[in-house]
Amino acid sequence: MAPTTRVEHDLVGDKEVPADAYYGVHTVRAVENFAITGSTIAQFPDLITSLAAVKQAAARANRDLGLLPPDIAPAIIGACEEIGSGRLHEQFVVDPVQGGAGTSTNMNANEVIANRALEILGHPRGRYDVIHPLDHVNLGQSTNDVYPTAVRLALVASLRRLGSGLGALATAFTAKATEFGDVLKMGRTQLQDAVPMTLGQEFTTYAVMIEEDRQRLDEAAALLLESNLGGTAIGTGITGHPRYAELACRHLADISGELVRPAGDFIEATQDCGAFVQLSGVLKRVAVKLSKTCNDLRLLSSGPRAGLGEINLPPVQAGSSIMPGKVNPVIPEVVNQVAFEVIGNDLTVTMAAEAGQLQLNAFEPVIAYSLLRSLTHLRAASDTLTTRCVPGITANREHLHDTVHRSIGLVTALAPHIGYAASTTLARRALATGRGIKELATETGLLTTEQLDTILRPENLTGRAPLPEVLTME
């Protein structure tokens, strides 16, 4: 029978490794030490492909500098290309939350790449005398420049997808805004009737808010593309070739398709987590706005008969195990919950970034874990809102029309013509009697029917036409 394990050696001693594993002894110890989240870094494919891209860029640079043997460099590069295309991701088995500033993740990558490269050259896994995970795959590198660079690239890739998802959501809201452009309703401040607007204007604001946040995501991505690759342990570049940093960044930009650039000061860049804090703040901003939008959707659709009942959300599932016919706003509710998670993750990122000491922040793994989850879940939430909710929203047009004409808020439109005091008296009478503003204004002779028809035209009430001249009684 073929052996089920192979023995590898590290600083701590000998350790059995599954014979068919591409990872090695360092990874096995990390799996034993860090059973924290119940998941692995393979949960984040962007991180794995970014690690492969960094290792590939390093191998290219070392090849160009003549530091890797001519037969070994192509094998390492080939292994990285395979991982970048999606192969062997299941071999990345360490927990994303780990001690050691990401060393276990870097070791996992080094071992998988080394063993796959050995296979490419026709050698069995574990023949580290031929290709060594550290001497060859990790040549000229440190966890402290490889890991944060890979994390940054992974975040940018995930940011691009979130931006695309938010763009689709903004388009869905814009389509609804156009559909509801002629639907008059009452705007509200502090949950009280304010002044008229259109439902289209209300939905336009959601699209505008989302588009603003897409711009902030692009700004955050630009900060993340500054890399300390080549700085090695603390940013001084010890053990690295003088030209390595420049070459590695150039190759990484080519491999990733992103404008990766060397940091201005590698020592500063190795310890500074400011770009992560910036991104986390932007994600919190996105979450807050999405949650506020979903609060509005739930409130506007409340009832449907004993609440506001201004819009109808598409019924996507039965709402109750005890109340027949009840339908709940489950899509906005799930988006709210994602927002709460992202806001909590922002606090984690803040505390972890602040906890860094001297030349390195040891807590980047939990920063990466928090940010990657926030990005993944926000994208899923925005996609869910786009596909399962917004396109199916309908307006209760007659109900909205009636609420406008019953609302005391109409009196605000009359104030420039009859004065604040007279408007206040009119509002009090309407509130006390339950009668409409237009009816009372005509009855008291404050304005003629023709004047009221002009002032209370929908396009005048909602700011979509030039305001009429002040109409005074002779």
Residue pairs with C-beta under 8 A, 6 or more apart in sequence:
2 19
3 19
4 18
4 19
5 16
5 17
5 18
5 19
6 16
6 17
6 18
6 19
6 125
6 126
7 14
7 15
7 16
7 17
8 14
8 15
8 17
8 24
8 25
8 126
8 128
9 15
9 25
10 25
10 26
10 29
12 29
15 25
15 28
15 29
16 28
17 23
17 24
17 25
17 28
17 126
19 125
20 125
21 27
21 91
21 115
21 125
22 88
22 91
22 111
22 112
22 115
22 116
22 125
23 91
23 92
23 93
23 108
23 111
23 112
23 115
24 107
24 111
24 114
24 115
24 126
24 133
25 111
26 104
26 107
26 108
26 110
26 111
26 133
27 93
27 94
27 104
27 107
27 108
27 111
30 94
30 95
30 98
30 104
30 107
30 108
31 93
31 94
31 95
33 98
33 99
33 104
34 94
34 95
34 97
34 98
34 99
34 104
35 95
36 95
36 97
36 98
37 95
37 96
37 97
37 369
39 95
39 96
40 92
40 93
40 94
40 95
40 96
41 47
41 48
41 92
41 93
41 94
41 95
41 96
41 105
41 108
42 48
42 89
42 90
42 91
42 92
42 93
43 96
44 96
44 154
44 372
44 376
45 86
45 89
46 153
46 154
46 155
46 157
46 158
46 372
47 96
47 105
47 150
47 151
47 154
47 368
47 372
48 83
48 89
48 92
48 109
49 83
49 84
49 86
49 154
49 157
50 149
50 150
50 151
50 152
50 153
50 154
50 157
50 256
51 83
51 92
51 105
51 106
51 109
51 146
51 150
52 80
52 81
52 83
52 84
52 109
52 113
53 80
53 84
53 150
53 153
53 252
53 255
53 256
54 146
54 149
54 150
54 153
54 229
54 252
55 76
55 80
55 109
55 110
55 113
55 137
55 146
56 76
56 77
56 80
56 81
56 84
56 251
56 255
57 229
57 248
57 249
57 251
57 252
57 254
57 255
58 138
58 139
58 140
58 141
58 146
58 229
58 248
59 68
59 73
59 76
59 77
59 80
59 137
59 139
60 73
60 77
60 247
60 248
60 251
61 140
61 241
61 243
61 244
61 247
61 248
61 251
62 68
62 73
62 139
62 140
62 241
62 244
63 70
63 73
63 77
64 247
65 241
65 243
65 244
65 247
67 139
67 140
67 241
68 76
68 136
68 139
71 121
72 117
72 121
72 130
72 131
72 136
75 117
75 118
75 120
75 121
75 131
76 113
76 114
76 117
76 131
76 136
76 137
78 117
78 120
79 112
79 113
79 114
79 116
79 117
79 120
80 113
82 88
82 116
83 89
83 112
83 113
83 116
84 255
88 112
88 116
91 108
91 112
92 105
92 108
92 109
92 112
93 108
94 104
94 105
94 108
95 104
96 105
96 365
96 368
96 369
96 372
97 365
97 366
97 369
98 104
98 105
98 365
99 362
100 143
100 362
101 143
101 144
101 147
101 360
101 361
101 362
101 363
101 364
101 365
102 143
102 147
102 148
102 151
102 364
102 365
102 368
103 143
103 147
105 143
105 147
105 365
106 138
106 141
106 143
106 146
106 147
107 133
107 143
109 137
109 146
110 133
110 134
110 137
110 138
111 133
113 133
113 137
114 128
114 131
114 132
114 133
114 136
114 137
115 125
115 126
117 131
117 137
118 124
118 125
118 126
118 127
118 130
118 131
119 125
121 130
121 131
123 130
123 131
131 137
138 146
140 230
140 232
140 239
140 240
140 241
140 244
140 248
141 229
141 232
141 240
142 231
142 232
142 233
144 228
144 231
144 232
144 233
144 234
144 270
144 360
145 227
145 228
145 229
145 230
145 231
145 232
145 235
145 266
145 270
146 229
147 364
148 227
148 228
148 270
148 364
149 227
149 228
149 229
149 252
149 260
151 364
151 367
151 368
152 224
152 225
152 226
152 227
152 275
153 224
153 252
153 256
153 258
153 260
154 368
154 372
155 221
155 224
155 276
155 279
155 368
155 371
155 372
155 375
156 221
156 224
156 225
156 258
158 372
158 375
158 376
158 379
159 217
159 220
159 221
159 224
159 279
159 375
160 221
161 375
161 379
162 217
162 286
162 375
162 378
162 379
162 382
163 214
163 217
163 218
165 378
165 379
165 382
165 383
165 386
166 210
166 211
166 213
166 214
166 217
166 286
166 382
167 211
167 214
168 382
168 383
168 386
169 210
169 382
169 383
169 385
169 386
169 390
170 206
170 207
170 210
170 211
170 214
171 207
172 385
172 386
172 390
172 391
173 203
173 204
173 206
173 207
173 210
173 390
174 203
174 204
174 207
175 391
176 200
176 203
176 390
176 391
176 393
177 200
177 201
177 203
177 204
177 207
178 200
179 200
179 395
180 198
180 199
180 200
180 202
180 203
180 395
181 198
181 200
182 198
182 200
182 458
183 198
183 199
183 200
183 395
183 397
183 400
184 196
184 197
184 198
184 199
184 400
184 401
184 404
184 458
184 461
184 462
185 196
185 197
185 198
185 199
185 202
185 310
185 400
185 403
185 404
186 193
186 194
186 195
186 196
186 197
186 400
186 403
186 404
186 407
186 409
187 194
187 195
187 196
187 197
187 202
187 409
188 194
193 407
193 408
193 409
194 409
194 412
195 409
195 412
195 413
195 461
196 404
196 407
196 409
196 410
196 413
196 458
196 461
196 462
197 461
197 462
197 463
198 458
198 462
198 464
199 310
199 311
199 395
199 400
201 462
202 296
206 293
206 296
209 289
209 293
210 289
210 290
213 282
213 285
213 286
213 289
216 282
216 285
216 286
217 282
217 286
219 282
220 275
220 278
220 279
220 282
223 274
223 275
223 278
223 279
224 275
224 279
225 258
225 259
225 260
225 261
226 261
226 262
226 263
226 264
226 269
226 275
227 249
227 252
227 260
227 261
227 262
227 263
227 269
228 235
228 262
228 263
228 266
228 269
228 270
229 245
229 248
229 249
229 252
229 260
229 262
230 237
230 240
230 244
230 245
230 246
230 248
230 249
230 262
230 266
231 237
231 245
231 263
231 266
231 267
231 269
231 270
232 238
232 239
232 240
234 267
234 270
234 271
234 359
234 360
235 265
235 266
235 267
235 268
235 269
235 270
235 271
235 359
236 266
236 267
237 244
237 245
237 266
245 262
245 266
246 262
249 260
249 261
249 262
252 260
253 259
253 260
253 261
263 269
267 359
270 359
270 360
271 356
271 358
271 359
271 360
271 361
273 352
273 353
273 356
273 361
273 364
273 367
274 353
276 349
276 353
276 364
276 367
276 371
277 349
277 350
277 353
279 371
280 345
280 346
280 349
280 350
280 370
280 371
280 374
281 346
283 342
283 345
283 346
283 371
283 374
283 375
283 378
284 342
284 343
284 346
286 342
286 378
287 338
287 339
287 340
287 342
287 343
287 374
287 378
288 339
288 343
290 335
290 338
290 339
290 378
290 381
290 382
290 385
291 335
291 336
291 339
291 340
294 332
294 333
294 335
294 336
294 339
294 385
295 332
295 336
297 311
297 313
297 329
297 332
297 389
297 393
298 329
298 332
298 333
299 307
299 308
300 308
300 310
300 311
301 307
301 308
301 309
301 310
301 311
301 312
301 313
301 329
302 308
302 309
303 309
304 312
309 396
309 399
310 395
310 396
310 399
310 400
310 403
311 393
311 394
311 395
311 396
312 393
312 394
312 395
312 396
313 327
313 329
313 331
313 332
313 389
313 392
313 393
314 388
314 389
314 391
314 392
314 393
315 327
316 330
316 331
316 388
316 389
317 327
317 330
318 326
318 327
319 326
319 327
319 328
319 330
320 326
320 328
331 384
331 385
331 388
331 389
332 385
332 389
334 381
334 384
335 381
335 382
335 384
335 385
338 377
338 378
338 380
338 381
339 381
341 373
341 374
341 377
342 374
342 377
342 378
345 370
345 371
345 373
345 374
346 370
346 374
348 366
348 367
348 370
349 367
349 370
349 371
352 361
352 363
352 364
352 366
352 367
352 370
353 361
353 363
353 367
355 361
355 362
355 363
356 362
356 363
361 367
404 410
405 436
405 438
406 436
407 437
408 427
408 430
408 431
408 437
410 436
410 437
410 438
410 456
410 461
411 423
411 426
411 427
411 430
411 437
412 423
413 455
413 456
413 460
413 461
414 423
414 426
414 437
414 441
414 446
414 447
414 452
414 455
415 423
416 470
417 447
417 451
417 455
417 470
417 471
417 472
418 426
418 441
418 446
418 447
418 473
422 446
426 437
426 440
426 441
426 444
426 446
427 437
429 435
429 440
430 436
430 437
430 440
433 440
438 452
438 456
441 447
441 452
442 448
442 449
442 452
445 473
446 473
447 455
447 471
447 473
451 471
454 460
454 468
454 471
455 468
455 471
457 465
458 464
459 465
460 467
460 468
